[in-house]
Amino acid sequence: MPPSTDLLQGTLDLLILKTLALESMHGWGIAQRIQQVSKEVLQIGQGSLYPALHRLEYKGWIKAEWGASENNRKAKFYSLTKTGQMQLEVELADWDRLTTAIALVLKRA
């Protein structure tokens, strides 16, 4: 059985923001990049990805523009906004604090 890919609340948002910090891409590309970089551990389904993209767009952290995908199909391309770049820094700092705290609790003697 593959490992669980359930993500902490808000973690998907952070993964999307970090992925888009590199370059703009369409939804399927974002999911593929996260899966690839995580060495196939994190697999983001459409049922999670697109609501997250809409939420981030609503917050003004990302913007979307229509364009042509690699196979010349119409696709929505997402990119980070200035506000999104600032939020990414906040989210990364929060993540560092959270993972440090969890590591302290789980530390084995």
Phi and psi restraints in degrees (range 20) as a CNS / XPLOR table:
assign (resid 1 and name C) (resid 2 and name N)
       (resid 2 and name CA) (resid 2 and name C) 1.0 -67.9 20.0 2
assign (resid 2 and name N) (resid 2 and name CA)
       (resid 2 and name C) (resid 3 and name N) 1.0 154.6 20.0 2
assign (resid 2 and name C) (resid 3 and name N)
       (resid 3 and name CA) (resid 3 and name C) 1.0 -63.2 20.0 2
assign (resid 3 and name N) (resid 3 and name CA)
       (resid 3 and name C) (resid 4 and name N) 1.0 153.1 20.0 2
assign (resid 3 and name C) (resid 4 and name N)
       (resid 4 and name CA) (resid 4 and name C) 1.0 -64.0 20.0 2
assign (resid 4 and name N) (resid 4 and name CA)
       (resid 4 and name C) (resid 5 and name N) 1.0 138.8 20.0 2
assign (resid 4 and name C) (resid 5 and name N)
       (resid 5 and name CA) (resid 5 and name C) 1.0 -114.5 20.0 2
assign (resid 5 and name N) (resid 5 and name CA)
       (resid 5 and name C) (resid 6 and name N) 1.0 19.8 20.0 2
assign (resid 5 and name C) (resid 6 and name N)
       (resid 6 and name CA) (resid 6 and name C) 1.0 -63.8 20.0 2
assign (resid 6 and name N) (resid 6 and name CA)
       (resid 6 and name C) (resid 7 and name N) 1.0 133.4 20.0 2
assign (resid 6 and name C) (resid 7 and name N)
       (resid 7 and name CA) (resid 7 and name C) 1.0 -109.7 20.0 2
assign (resid 7 and name N) (resid 7 and name CA)
       (resid 7 and name C) (resid 8 and name N) 1.0 146.6 20.0 2
assign (resid 7 and name C) (resid 8 and name N)
       (resid 8 and name CA) (resid 8 and name C) 1.0 -58.5 20.0 2
assign (resid 8 and name N) (resid 8 and name CA)
       (resid 8 and name C) (resid 9 and name N) 1.0 149.5 20.0 2
assign (resid 8 and name C) (resid 9 and name N)
       (resid 9 and name CA) (resid 9 and name C) 1.0 -52.4 20.0 2
assign (resid 9 and name N) (resid 9 and name CA)
       (resid 9 and name C) (resid 10 and name N) 1.0 127.7 20.0 2
assign (resid 9 and name C) (resid 10 and name N)
       (resid 10 and name CA) (resid 10 and name C) 1.0 89.8 20.0 2
assign (resid 10 and name N) (resid 10 and name CA)
       (resid 10 and name C) (resid 11 and name N) 1.0 -15.2 20.0 2
assign (resid 10 and name C) (resid 11 and name N)
       (resid 11 and name CA) (resid 11 and name C) 1.0 -66.8 20.0 2
assign (resid 11 and name N) (resid 11 and name CA)
       (resid 11 and name C) (resid 12 and name N) 1.0 -38.7 20.0 2
assign (resid 11 and name C) (resid 12 and name N)
       (resid 12 and name CA) (resid 12 and name C) 1.0 -61.0 20.0 2
assign (resid 12 and name N) (resid 12 and name CA)
       (resid 12 and name C) (resid 13 and name N) 1.0 -41.2 20.0 2
assign (resid 12 and name C) (resid 13 and name N)
       (resid 13 and name CA) (resid 13 and name C) 1.0 -57.8 20.0 2
assign (resid 13 and name N) (resid 13 and name CA)
       (resid 13 and name C) (resid 14 and name N) 1.0 -45.1 20.0 2
assign (resid 13 and name C) (resid 14 and name N)
       (resid 14 and name CA) (resid 14 and name C) 1.0 -62.3 20.0 2
assign (resid 14 and name N) (resid 14 and name CA)
       (resid 14 and name C) (resid 15 and name N) 1.0 -43.8 20.0 2
assign (resid 14 and name C) (resid 15 and name N)
       (resid 15 and name CA) (resid 15 and name C) 1.0 -62.1 20.0 2
assign (resid 15 and name N) (resid 15 and name CA)
       (resid 15 and name C) (resid 16 and name N) 1.0 -40.5 20.0 2
assign (resid 15 and name C) (resid 16 and name N)
       (resid 16 and name CA) (resid 16 and name C) 1.0 -66.4 20.0 2
assign (resid 16 and name N) (resid 16 and name CA)
       (resid 16 and name C) (resid 17 and name N) 1.0 -47.5 20.0 2
assign (resid 16 and name C) (resid 17 and name N)
       (resid 17 and name CA) (resid 17 and name C) 1.0 -59.1 20.0 2
assign (resid 17 and name N) (resid 17 and name CA)
       (resid 17 and name C) (resid 18 and name N) 1.0 -44.9 20.0 2
assign (resid 17 and name C) (resid 18 and name N)
       (resid 18 and name CA) (resid 18 and name C) 1.0 -63.6 20.0 2
assign (resid 18 and name N) (resid 18 and name CA)
       (resid 18 and name C) (resid 19 and name N) 1.0 -41.0 20.0 2
assign (resid 18 and name C) (resid 19 and name N)
       (resid 19 and name CA) (resid 19 and name C) 1.0 -63.9 20.0 2
assign (resid 19 and name N) (resid 19 and name CA)
       (resid 19 and name C) (resid 20 and name N) 1.0 -42.1 20.0 2
assign (resid 19 and name C) (resid 20 and name N)
       (resid 20 and name CA) (resid 20 and name C) 1.0 -76.4 20.0 2
assign (resid 20 and name N) (resid 20 and name CA)
       (resid 20 and name C) (resid 21 and name N) 1.0 -13.7 20.0 2
assign (resid 20 and name C) (resid 21 and name N)
       (resid 21 and name CA) (resid 21 and name C) 1.0 -66.4 20.0 2
assign (resid 21 and name N) (resid 21 and name CA)
       (resid 21 and name C) (resid 22 and name N) 1.0 -23.8 20.0 2
assign (resid 21 and name C) (resid 22 and name N)
       (resid 22 and name CA) (resid 22 and name C) 1.0 -81.2 20.0 2
assign (resid 22 and name N) (resid 22 and name CA)
       (resid 22 and name C) (resid 23 and name N) 1.0 -44.8 20.0 2
assign (resid 22 and name C) (resid 23 and name N)
       (resid 23 and name CA) (resid 23 and name C) 1.0 -169.6 20.0 2
assign (resid 23 and name N) (resid 23 and name CA)
       (resid 23 and name C) (resid 24 and name N) 1.0 159.8 20.0 2
assign (resid 23 and name C) (resid 24 and name N)
       (resid 24 and name CA) (resid 24 and name C) 1.0 -75.5 20.0 2
assign (resid 24 and name N) (resid 24 and name CA)
       (resid 24 and name C) (resid 25 and name N) 1.0 147.4 20.0 2
assign (resid 24 and name C) (resid 25 and name N)
       (resid 25 and name CA) (resid 25 and name C) 1.0 -159.5 20.0 2
assign (resid 25 and name N) (resid 25 and name CA)
       (resid 25 and name C) (resid 26 and name N) 1.0 165.2 20.0 2
assign (resid 25 and name C) (resid 26 and name N)
       (resid 26 and name CA) (resid 26 and name C) 1.0 -84.7 20.0 2
assign (resid 26 and name N) (resid 26 and name CA)
       (resid 26 and name C) (resid 27 and name N) 1.0 166.5 20.0 2
assign (resid 26 and name C) (resid 27 and name N)
       (resid 27 and name CA) (resid 27 and name C) 1.0 -53.1 20.0 2
assign (resid 27 and name N) (resid 27 and name CA)
       (resid 27 and name C) (resid 28 and name N) 1.0 -49.0 20.0 2
assign (resid 27 and name C) (resid 28 and name N)
       (resid 28 and name CA) (resid 28 and name C) 1.0 -60.3 20.0 2
assign (resid 28 and name N) (resid 28 and name CA)
       (resid 28 and name C) (resid 29 and name N) 1.0 -38.7 20.0 2
assign (resid 28 and name C) (resid 29 and name N)
       (resid 29 and name CA) (resid 29 and name C) 1.0 -64.4 20.0 2
assign (resid 29 and name N) (resid 29 and name CA)
       (resid 29 and name C) (resid 30 and name N) 1.0 -38.4 20.0 2
assign (resid 29 and name C) (resid 30 and name N)
       (resid 30 and name CA) (resid 30 and name C) 1.0 -62.1 20.0 2
assign (resid 30 and name N) (resid 30 and name CA)
       (resid 30 and name C) (resid 31 and name N) 1.0 -48.7 20.0 2
assign (resid 30 and name C) (resid 31 and name N)
       (resid 31 and name CA) (resid 31 and name C) 1.0 -60.6 20.0 2
assign (resid 31 and name N) (resid 31 and name CA)
       (resid 31 and name C) (resid 32 and name N) 1.0 -42.7 20.0 2
assign (resid 31 and name C) (resid 32 and name N)
       (resid 32 and name CA) (resid 32 and name C) 1.0 -64.5 20.0 2
assign (resid 32 and name N) (resid 32 and name CA)
       (resid 32 and name C) (resid 33 and name N) 1.0 -42.7 20.0 2
assign (resid 32 and name C) (resid 33 and name N)
       (resid 33 and name CA) (resid 33 and name C) 1.0 -63.4 20.0 2
assign (resid 33 and name N) (resid 33 and name CA)
       (resid 33 and name C) (resid 34 and name N) 1.0 -44.9 20.0 2
assign (resid 33 and name C) (resid 34 and name N)
       (resid 34 and name CA) (resid 34 and name C) 1.0 -61.3 20.0 2
assign (resid 34 and name N) (resid 34 and name CA)
       (resid 34 and name C) (resid 35 and name N) 1.0 -43.4 20.0 2
assign (resid 34 and name C) (resid 35 and name N)
       (resid 35 and name CA) (resid 35 and name C) 1.0 -62.9 20.0 2
assign (resid 35 and name N) (resid 35 and name CA)
       (resid 35 and name C) (resid 36 and name N) 1.0 -44.5 20.0 2
assign (resid 35 and name C) (resid 36 and name N)
       (resid 36 and name CA) (resid 36 and name C) 1.0 -65.4 20.0 2
assign (resid 36 and name N) (resid 36 and name CA)
       (resid 36 and name C) (resid 37 and name N) 1.0 -49.1 20.0 2
assign (resid 36 and name C) (resid 37 and name N)
       (resid 37 and name CA) (resid 37 and name C) 1.0 -66.0 20.0 2
assign (resid 37 and name N) (resid 37 and name CA)
       (resid 37 and name C) (resid 38 and name N) 1.0 -32.2 20.0 2
assign (resid 37 and name C) (resid 38 and name N)
       (resid 38 and name CA) (resid 38 and name C) 1.0 -83.6 20.0 2
assign (resid 38 and name N) (resid 38 and name CA)
       (resid 38 and name C) (resid 39 and name N) 1.0 10.6 20.0 2
assign (resid 38 and name C) (resid 39 and name N)
       (resid 39 and name CA) (resid 39 and name C) 1.0 56.0 20.0 2
assign (resid 39 and name N) (resid 39 and name CA)
       (resid 39 and name C) (resid 40 and name N) 1.0 44.5 20.0 2
assign (resid 39 and name C) (resid 40 and name N)
       (resid 40 and name CA) (resid 40 and name C) 1.0 72.2 20.0 2
assign (resid 40 and name N) (resid 40 and name CA)
       (resid 40 and name C) (resid 41 and name N) 1.0 8.0 20.0 2
assign (resid 40 and name C) (resid 41 and name N)
       (resid 41 and name CA) (resid 41 and name C) 1.0 -78.4 20.0 2
assign (resid 41 and name N) (resid 41 and name CA)
       (resid 41 and name C) (resid 42 and name N) 1.0 -43.4 20.0 2
assign (resid 41 and name C) (resid 42 and name N)
       (resid 42 and name CA) (resid 42 and name C) 1.0 -96.6 20.0 2
assign (resid 42 and name N) (resid 42 and name CA)
       (resid 42 and name C) (resid 43 and name N) 1.0 118.8 20.0 2
assign (resid 42 and name C) (resid 43 and name N)
       (resid 43 and name CA) (resid 43 and name C) 1.0 -122.5 20.0 2
assign (resid 43 and name N) (resid 43 and name CA)
       (resid 43 and name C) (resid 44 and name N) 1.0 115.3 20.0 2
assign (resid 43 and name C) (resid 44 and name N)
       (resid 44 and name CA) (resid 44 and name C) 1.0 -98.4 20.0 2
assign (resid 44 and name N) (resid 44 and name CA)
       (resid 44 and name C) (resid 45 and name N) 1.0 117.3 20.0 2
assign (resid 44 and name C) (resid 45 and name N)
       (resid 45 and name CA) (resid 45 and name C) 1.0 -80.3 20.0 2
assign (resid 45 and name N) (resid 45 and name CA)
       (resid 45 and name C) (resid 46 and name N) 1.0 159.2 20.0 2
assign (resid 45 and name C) (resid 46 and name N)
       (resid 46 and name CA) (resid 46 and name C) 1.0 -59.5 20.0 2
assign (resid 46 and name N) (resid 46 and name CA)
       (resid 46 and name C) (resid 47 and name N) 1.0 -33.3 20.0 2
assign (resid 46 and name C) (resid 47 and name N)
       (resid 47 and name CA) (resid 47 and name C) 1.0 -66.5 20.0 2
assign (resid 47 and name N) (resid 47 and name CA)
       (resid 47 and name C) (resid 48 and name N) 1.0 -20.1 20.0 2
assign (resid 47 and name C) (resid 48 and name N)
       (resid 48 and name CA) (resid 48 and name C) 1.0 -101.0 20.0 2
assign (resid 48 and name N) (resid 48 and name CA)
       (resid 48 and name C) (resid 49 and name N) 1.0 -40.7 20.0 2
assign (resid 48 and name C) (resid 49 and name N)
       (resid 49 and name CA) (resid 49 and name C) 1.0 -63.8 20.0 2
assign (resid 49 and name N) (resid 49 and name CA)
       (resid 49 and name C) (resid 50 and name N) 1.0 -53.9 20.0 2
assign (resid 49 and name C) (resid 50 and name N)
       (resid 50 and name CA) (resid 50 and name C) 1.0 -68.5 20.0 2
assign (resid 50 and name N) (resid 50 and name CA)
       (resid 50 and name C) (resid 51 and name N) 1.0 -38.1 20.0 2
assign (resid 50 and name C) (resid 51 and name N)
       (resid 51 and name CA) (resid 51 and name C) 1.0 -61.4 20.0 2
assign (resid 51 and name N) (resid 51 and name CA)
       (resid 51 and name C) (resid 52 and name N) 1.0 -37.5 20.0 2
assign (resid 51 and name C) (resid 52 and name N)
       (resid 52 and name CA) (resid 52 and name C) 1.0 -65.3 20.0 2
assign (resid 52 and name N) (resid 52 and name CA)
       (resid 52 and name C) (resid 53 and name N) 1.0 -43.1 20.0 2
assign (resid 52 and name C) (resid 53 and name N)
       (resid 53 and name CA) (resid 53 and name C) 1.0 -61.5 20.0 2
assign (resid 53 and name N) (resid 53 and name CA)
       (resid 53 and name C) (resid 54 and name N) 1.0 -43.3 20.0 2
assign (resid 53 and name C) (resid 54 and name N)
       (resid 54 and name CA) (resid 54 and name C) 1.0 -64.4 20.0 2
assign (resid 54 and name N) (resid 54 and name CA)
       (resid 54 and name C) (resid 55 and name N) 1.0 -40.0 20.0 2
assign (resid 54 and name C) (resid 55 and name N)
       (resid 55 and name CA) (resid 55 and name C) 1.0 -63.0 20.0 2
assign (resid 55 and name N) (resid 55 and name CA)
       (resid 55 and name C) (resid 56 and name N) 1.0 -45.1 20.0 2
assign (resid 55 and name C) (resid 56 and name N)
       (resid 56 and name CA) (resid 56 and name C) 1.0 -66.9 20.0 2
assign (resid 56 and name N) (resid 56 and name CA)
       (resid 56 and name C) (resid 57 and name N) 1.0 -35.5 20.0 2
assign (resid 56 and name C) (resid 57 and name N)
       (resid 57 and name CA) (resid 57 and name C) 1.0 -67.6 20.0 2
assign (resid 57 and name N) (resid 57 and name CA)
       (resid 57 and name C) (resid 58 and name N) 1.0 -41.4 20.0 2
assign (resid 57 and name C) (resid 58 and name N)
       (resid 58 and name CA) (resid 58 and name C) 1.0 -61.9 20.0 2
assign (resid 58 and name N) (resid 58 and name CA)
       (resid 58 and name C) (resid 59 and name N) 1.0 -37.7 20.0 2
assign (resid 58 and name C) (resid 59 and name N)
       (resid 59 and name CA) (resid 59 and name C) 1.0 -74.3 20.0 2
assign (resid 59 and name N) (resid 59 and name CA)
       (resid 59 and name C) (resid 60 and name N) 1.0 -12.1 20.0 2
assign (resid 59 and name C) (resid 60 and name N)
       (resid 60 and name CA) (resid 60 and name C) 1.0 84.8 20.0 2
assign (resid 60 and name N) (resid 60 and name CA)
       (resid 60 and name C) (resid 61 and name N) 1.0 13.7 20.0 2
assign (resid 60 and name C) (resid 61 and name N)
       (resid 61 and name CA) (resid 61 and name C) 1.0 -86.2 20.0 2
assign (resid 61 and name N) (resid 61 and name CA)
       (resid 61 and name C) (resid 62 and name N) 1.0 -23.7 20.0 2
assign (resid 61 and name C) (resid 62 and name N)
       (resid 62 and name CA) (resid 62 and name C) 1.0 -134.2 20.0 2
assign (resid 62 and name N) (resid 62 and name CA)
       (resid 62 and name C) (resid 63 and name N) 1.0 161.2 20.0 2
assign (resid 62 and name C) (resid 63 and name N)
       (resid 63 and name CA) (resid 63 and name C) 1.0 -130.1 20.0 2
assign (resid 63 and name N) (resid 63 and name CA)
       (resid 63 and name C) (resid 64 and name N) 1.0 157.0 20.0 2
assign (resid 63 and name C) (resid 64 and name N)
       (resid 64 and name CA) (resid 64 and name C) 1.0 -124.3 20.0 2
assign (resid 64 and name N) (resid 64 and name CA)
       (resid 64 and name C) (resid 65 and name N) 1.0 141.1 20.0 2
assign (resid 64 and name C) (resid 65 and name N)
       (resid 65 and name CA) (resid 65 and name C) 1.0 -139.0 20.0 2
assign (resid 65 and name N) (resid 65 and name CA)
       (resid 65 and name C) (resid 66 and name N) 1.0 143.8 20.0 2
assign (resid 65 and name C) (resid 66 and name N)
       (resid 66 and name CA) (resid 66 and name C) 1.0 -78.1 20.0 2
assign (resid 66 and name N) (resid 66 and name CA)
       (resid 66 and name C) (resid 67 and name N) 1.0 142.2 20.0 2
assign (resid 66 and name C) (resid 67 and name N)
       (resid 67 and name CA) (resid 67 and name C) 1.0 -158.5 20.0 2
assign (resid 67 and name N) (resid 67 and name CA)
       (resid 67 and name C) (resid 68 and name N) 1.0 -174.0 20.0 2
assign (resid 67 and name C) (resid 68 and name N)
       (resid 68 and name CA) (resid 68 and name C) 1.0 -102.1 20.0 2
assign (resid 68 and name N) (resid 68 and name CA)
       (resid 68 and name C) (resid 69 and name N) 1.0 132.4 20.0 2
assign (resid 68 and name C) (resid 69 and name N)
       (resid 69 and name CA) (resid 69 and name C) 1.0 -77.4 20.0 2
assign (resid 69 and name N) (resid 69 and name CA)
       (resid 69 and name C) (resid 70 and name N) 1.0 179.9 20.0 2
assign (resid 69 and name C) (resid 70 and name N)
       (resid 70 and name CA) (resid 70 and name C) 1.0 -57.4 20.0 2
assign (resid 70 and name N) (resid 70 and name CA)
       (resid 70 and name C) (resid 71 and name N) 1.0 -34.2 20.0 2
assign (resid 70 and name C) (resid 71 and name N)
       (resid 71 and name CA) (resid 71 and name C) 1.0 -95.5 20.0 2
assign (resid 71 and name N) (resid 71 and name CA)
       (resid 71 and name C) (resid 72 and name N) 1.0 21.2 20.0 2
assign (resid 71 and name C) (resid 72 and name N)
       (resid 72 and name CA) (resid 72 and name C) 1.0 65.3 20.0 2
assign (resid 72 and name N) (resid 72 and name CA)
       (resid 72 and name C) (resid 73 and name N) 1.0 28.7 20.0 2
assign (resid 72 and name C) (resid 73 and name N)
       (resid 73 and name CA) (resid 73 and name C) 1.0 -100.2 20.0 2
assign (resid 73 and name N) (resid 73 and name CA)
       (resid 73 and name C) (resid 74 and name N) 1.0 152.1 20.0 2
assign (resid 73 and name C) (resid 74 and name N)
       (resid 74 and name CA) (resid 74 and name C) 1.0 -68.0 20.0 2
assign (resid 74 and name N) (resid 74 and name CA)
       (resid 74 and name C) (resid 75 and name N) 1.0 129.6 20.0 2
assign (resid 74 and name C) (resid 75 and name N)
       (resid 75 and name CA) (resid 75 and name C) 1.0 -147.3 20.0 2
assign (resid 75 and name N) (resid 75 and name CA)
       (resid 75 and name C) (resid 76 and name N) 1.0 152.7 20.0 2
assign (resid 75 and name C) (resid 76 and name N)
       (resid 76 and name CA) (resid 76 and name C) 1.0 -89.2 20.0 2
assign (resid 76 and name N) (resid 76 and name CA)
       (resid 76 and name C) (resid 77 and name N) 1.0 123.8 20.0 2
assign (resid 76 and name C) (resid 77 and name N)
       (resid 77 and name CA) (resid 77 and name C) 1.0 -103.9 20.0 2
assign (resid 77 and name N) (resid 77 and name CA)
       (resid 77 and name C) (resid 78 and name N) 1.0 131.4 20.0 2
assign (resid 77 and name C) (resid 78 and name N)
       (resid 78 and name CA) (resid 78 and name C) 1.0 -106.0 20.0 2
assign (resid 78 and name N) (resid 78 and name CA)
       (resid 78 and name C) (resid 79 and name N) 1.0 143.9 20.0 2
assign (resid 78 and name C) (resid 79 and name N)
       (resid 79 and name CA) (resid 79 and name C) 1.0 -142.4 20.0 2
assign (resid 79 and name N) (resid 79 and name CA)
       (resid 79 and name C) (resid 80 and name N) 1.0 157.3 20.0 2
assign (resid 79 and name C) (resid 80 and name N)
       (resid 80 and name CA) (resid 80 and name C) 1.0 -76.3 20.0 2
assign (resid 80 and name N) (resid 80 and name CA)
       (resid 80 and name C) (resid 81 and name N) 1.0 138.4 20.0 2
assign (resid 80 and name C) (resid 81 and name N)
       (resid 81 and name CA) (resid 81 and name C) 1.0 -92.0 20.0 2
assign (resid 81 and name N) (resid 81 and name CA)
       (resid 81 and name C) (resid 82 and name N) 1.0 172.5 20.0 2
assign (resid 81 and name C) (resid 82 and name N)
       (resid 82 and name CA) (resid 82 and name C) 1.0 -57.3 20.0 2
assign (resid 82 and name N) (resid 82 and name CA)
       (resid 82 and name C) (resid 83 and name N) 1.0 -44.9 20.0 2
assign (resid 82 and name C) (resid 83 and name N)
       (resid 83 and name CA) (resid 83 and name C) 1.0 -61.4 20.0 2
assign (resid 83 and name N) (resid 83 and name CA)
       (resid 83 and name C) (resid 84 and name N) 1.0 -39.1 20.0 2
assign (resid 83 and name C) (resid 84 and name N)
       (resid 84 and name CA) (resid 84 and name C) 1.0 -65.0 20.0 2
assign (resid 84 and name N) (resid 84 and name CA)
       (resid 84 and name C) (resid 85 and name N) 1.0 -37.6 20.0 2
assign (resid 84 and name C) (resid 85 and name N)
       (resid 85 and name CA) (resid 85 and name C) 1.0 -63.9 20.0 2
assign (resid 85 and name N) (resid 85 and name CA)
       (resid 85 and name C) (resid 86 and name N) 1.0 -42.3 20.0 2
assign (resid 85 and name C) (resid 86 and name N)
       (resid 86 and name CA) (resid 86 and name C) 1.0 -66.1 20.0 2
assign (resid 86 and name N) (resid 86 and name CA)
       (resid 86 and name C) (resid 87 and name N) 1.0 -40.9 20.0 2
assign (resid 86 and name C) (resid 87 and name N)
       (resid 87 and name CA) (resid 87 and name C) 1.0 -64.6 20.0 2
assign (resid 87 and name N) (resid 87 and name CA)
       (resid 87 and name C) (resid 88 and name N) 1.0 -36.5 20.0 2
assign (resid 87 and name C) (resid 88 and name N)
       (resid 88 and name CA) (resid 88 and name C) 1.0 -58.5 20.0 2
assign (resid 88 and name N) (resid 88 and name CA)
       (resid 88 and name C) (resid 89 and name N) 1.0 -42.8 20.0 2
assign (resid 88 and name C) (resid 89 and name N)
       (resid 89 and name CA) (resid 89 and name C) 1.0 -62.6 20.0 2
assign (resid 89 and name N) (resid 89 and name CA)
       (resid 89 and name C) (resid 90 and name N) 1.0 -41.7 20.0 2
assign (resid 89 and name C) (resid 90 and name N)
       (resid 90 and name CA) (resid 90 and name C) 1.0 -62.6 20.0 2
assign (resid 90 and name N) (resid 90 and name CA)
       (resid 90 and name C) (resid 91 and name N) 1.0 -46.2 20.0 2
assign (resid 90 and name C) (resid 91 and name N)
       (resid 91 and name CA) (resid 91 and name C) 1.0 -63.8 20.0 2
assign (resid 91 and name N) (resid 91 and name CA)
       (resid 91 and name C) (resid 92 and name N) 1.0 -39.5 20.0 2
assign (resid 91 and name C) (resid 92 and name N)
       (resid 92 and name CA) (resid 92 and name C) 1.0 -65.4 20.0 2
assign (resid 92 and name N) (resid 92 and name CA)
       (resid 92 and name C) (resid 93 and name N) 1.0 -40.8 20.0 2
assign (resid 92 and name C) (resid 93 and name N)
       (resid 93 and name CA) (resid 93 and name C) 1.0 -64.2 20.0 2
assign (resid 93 and name N) (resid 93 and name CA)
       (resid 93 and name C) (resid 94 and name N) 1.0 -42.7 20.0 2
assign (resid 93 and name C) (resid 94 and name N)
       (resid 94 and name CA) (resid 94 and name C) 1.0 -62.0 20.0 2
assign (resid 94 and name N) (resid 94 and name CA)
       (resid 94 and name C) (resid 95 and name N) 1.0 -42.7 20.0 2
assign (resid 94 and name C) (resid 95 and name N)
       (resid 95 and name CA) (resid 95 and name C) 1.0 -61.6 20.0 2
assign (resid 95 and name N) (resid 95 and name CA)
       (resid 95 and name C) (resid 96 and name N) 1.0 -43.8 20.0 2
assign (resid 95 and name C) (resid 96 and name N)
       (resid 96 and name CA) (resid 96 and name C) 1.0 -60.3 20.0 2
assign (resid 96 and name N) (resid 96 and name CA)
       (resid 96 and name C) (resid 97 and name N) 1.0 -43.7 20.0 2
assign (resid 96 and name C) (resid 97 and name N)
       (resid 97 and name CA) (resid 97 and name C) 1.0 -63.2 20.0 2
assign (resid 97 and name N) (resid 97 and name CA)
       (resid 97 and name C) (resid 98 and name N) 1.0 -45.1 20.0 2
assign (resid 97 and name C) (resid 98 and name N)
       (resid 98 and name CA) (resid 98 and name C) 1.0 -64.2 20.0 2
assign (resid 98 and name N) (resid 98 and name CA)
       (resid 98 and name C) (resid 99 and name N) 1.0 -47.9 20.0 2
assign (resid 98 and name C) (resid 99 and name N)
       (resid 99 and name CA) (resid 99 and name C) 1.0 -67.7 20.0 2
assign (resid 99 and name N) (resid 99 and name CA)
       (resid 99 and name C) (resid 100 and name N) 1.0 -33.2 20.0 2
assign (resid 99 and name C) (resid 100 and name N)
       (resid 100 and name CA) (resid 100 and name C) 1.0 -64.8 20.0 2
assign (resid 100 and name N) (resid 100 and name CA)
       (resid 100 and name C) (resid 101 and name N) 1.0 -44.4 20.0 2
assign (resid 100 and name C) (resid 101 and name N)
       (resid 101 and name CA) (resid 101 and name C) 1.0 -63.9 20.0 2
assign (resid 101 and name N) (resid 101 and name CA)
       (resid 101 and name C) (resid 102 and name N) 1.0 -43.5 20.0 2
assign (resid 101 and name C) (resid 102 and name N)
       (resid 102 and name CA) (resid 102 and name C) 1.0 -64.0 20.0 2
assign (resid 102 and name N) (resid 102 and name CA)
       (resid 102 and name C) (resid 103 and name N) 1.0 -42.2 20.0 2
assign (resid 102 and name C) (resid 103 and name N)
       (resid 103 and name CA) (resid 103 and name C) 1.0 -60.6 20.0 2
assign (resid 103 and name N) (resid 103 and name CA)
       (resid 103 and name C) (resid 104 and name N) 1.0 -38.0 20.0 2
assign (resid 103 and name C) (resid 104 and name N)
       (resid 104 and name CA) (resid 104 and name C) 1.0 -64.2 20.0 2
assign (resid 104 and name N) (resid 104 and name CA)
       (resid 104 and name C) (resid 105 and name N) 1.0 -42.8 20.0 2
assign (resid 104 and name C) (resid 105 and name N)
       (resid 105 and name CA) (resid 105 and name C) 1.0 -66.5 20.0 2
assign (resid 105 and name N) (resid 105 and name CA)
       (resid 105 and name C) (resid 106 and name N) 1.0 -39.6 20.0 2
assign (resid 105 and name C) (resid 106 and name N)
       (resid 106 and name CA) (resid 106 and name C) 1.0 -86.1 20.0 2
assign (resid 106 and name N) (resid 106 and name CA)
       (resid 106 and name C) (resid 107 and name N) 1.0 -6.6 20.0 2
assign (resid 106 and name C) (resid 107 and name N)
       (resid 107 and name CA) (resid 107 and name C) 1.0 -55.1 20.0 2
assign (resid 107 and name N) (resid 107 and name CA)
       (resid 107 and name C) (resid 108 and name N) 1.0 132.1 20.0 2
assign (resid 107 and name C) (resid 108 and name N)
       (resid 108 and name CA) (resid 108 and name C) 1.0 -95.9 20.0 2
assign (resid 108 and name N) (resid 108 and name CA)
       (resid 108 and name C) (resid 109 and name N) 1.0 136.6 20.0 2
